[in-house]
């Protein structure tokens, strides 16, 4: 439904749940799939550089601006802009982003002329934006503008049925990367993986599979003892409780 709606999407969820993959899946299955897409982590760039990265700048607009440069919104014209960690965006940039979403126009730093932009925005956050709004750290009007179509990605501990196919997927990737043949999983491995709470979510599961593949002997199956103590602890407790 999000793919077909064309609405601005807000994707929320804990770190490591795969929010970025959801955002890319929306773009690459939408009518904009053949148009450019650009993504930016709002928490990585210094706040002084973020407006230039998003909206572009004119030559001489500030020290180091040696040429005219379009921002992400112009580069993604007709396509999609994915804004990761939107909750980290400074207030000044929030004001400018709100103007772009309202007017569908962008003005480069140092210019007086606005440029039309036709882009879809997908925002991602692991923060509680409603709490950020209540505290005054995030603009309420921008929050409601972004929150046209919200997707909450649940943590892996609430998606136990996803663990086996994800594990199989990461096993294939790990074997290809490490140039190793592994015969799959021993029968009790999935029970162990399902009993663990996965605080690091899908990213932690991926790391565990890659580590296990590095430890297993060529041509054998992954066993419970190939996984880290954090994951196998739950398995040990289950075995102790069994008669």
Residue pairs with C-beta under 8 A, 6 or more apart in sequence:
1 149
2 9
2 26
2 149
2 151
3 25
3 26
3 29
3 30
4 30
5 149
6 30
6 31
6 120
7 148
7 149
8 101
8 120
8 121
8 122
8 123
8 145
8 146
8 148
8 149
9 23
9 26
9 120
9 121
9 122
9 123
9 148
9 149
9 150
9 151
10 86
10 122
10 123
10 124
10 125
10 129
10 146
10 147
10 148
10 149
10 150
10 151
11 19
11 22
11 23
11 122
11 123
11 124
11 125
11 150
11 151
11 153
12 19
12 124
12 125
12 126
12 129
12 150
12 151
12 152
12 153
13 19
13 126
13 152
13 153
13 154
13 155
14 126
14 155
14 201
15 126
15 200
15 201
15 203
16 156
16 200
16 201
16 202
16 203
16 204
17 153
17 154
17 155
17 156
17 201
17 202
18 153
18 201
18 202
19 84
19 124
19 126
19 153
20 39
20 82
20 84
20 124
22 151
22 153
23 39
23 82
23 122
23 124
24 37
24 82
26 80
26 122
27 33
27 37
27 79
27 80
27 82
27 120
27 122
30 80
30 120
32 78
32 79
32 80
32 120
35 76
35 77
35 78
35 79
35 80
36 75
36 76
36 77
36 78
36 79
37 76
37 79
37 80
37 81
37 82
38 72
38 75
38 76
38 79
38 80
38 81
38 82
39 81
39 82
39 83
39 84
40 53
40 54
40 72
40 81
40 82
40 83
40 84
41 84
41 85
42 50
42 83
42 84
42 85
42 86
42 87
42 88
42 89
42 93
43 84
43 85
43 88
44 85
45 53
47 90
47 92
47 93
50 89
50 90
50 93
51 92
51 93
51 96
51 109
52 61
52 62
52 65
52 69
52 71
52 109
53 71
53 72
54 71
54 72
54 73
54 93
54 96
54 97
55 71
55 73
55 96
55 100
55 106
55 107
55 108
55 109
56 68
56 69
56 70
56 71
56 73
56 74
56 106
56 108
56 109
57 65
57 68
57 69
57 71
57 108
57 109
57 110
58 65
58 68
58 108
58 109
58 110
58 111
59 65
59 66
59 67
59 68
59 110
60 110
61 108
61 109
61 110
61 111
62 109
62 110
65 109
65 110
68 108
69 108
70 108
71 106
71 108
72 81
73 81
73 100
73 106
73 117
73 119
74 106
74 115
74 117
76 117
76 119
77 117
77 118
77 119
78 118
78 119
79 119
79 120
80 119
80 120
80 121
80 122
81 119
81 120
81 121
81 122
82 122
82 123
82 124
83 89
83 97
83 121
83 122
83 123
83 124
84 124
85 124
85 125
85 126
86 123
86 124
86 125
86 129
86 146
87 125
87 126
87 127
87 129
87 132
87 137
87 138
89 97
89 138
91 139
94 138
94 139
94 142
95 139
97 142
98 139
98 141
98 142
98 145
99 105
100 106
100 117
101 121
101 142
101 145
101 146
102 145
103 114
104 116
104 117
104 118
105 114
105 115
105 116
105 117
106 114
106 115
106 117
107 113
107 114
107 115
108 115
121 146
123 146
129 138
129 143
129 147
130 143
132 138
132 143
133 139
133 140
133 143
155 198
155 201
156 162
156 163
156 198
156 201
156 202
156 204
156 205
157 197
157 198
160 194
163 190
163 193
163 194
163 205
164 190
164 193
166 202
166 205
166 206
167 185
167 189
167 190
167 193
167 205
167 209
168 184
168 185
170 205
170 206
170 209
170 210
171 182
171 184
171 185
171 209
171 213
171 222
173 210
174 180
174 182
174 209
174 210
174 213
174 214
175 181
175 182
175 213
177 210
178 210
178 213
178 214
180 213
180 216
180 218
181 218
181 219
182 213
182 216
182 218
182 219
182 220
182 221
182 222
183 219
183 220
183 221
184 221
184 222
185 221
185 222
186 221
186 222
186 223
186 224
188 224
188 235
189 222
189 223
189 224
189 227
191 235
191 238
192 224
192 227
192 231
192 232
192 234
192 235
192 238
193 205
193 231
195 234
195 235
195 238
196 230
196 231
196 234
198 204
198 205
200 207
208 227
208 228
208 231
209 222
211 226
211 227
211 228
212 222
212 226
212 227
213 222
215 226
216 222
216 223
216 226
224 232
224 235
225 232
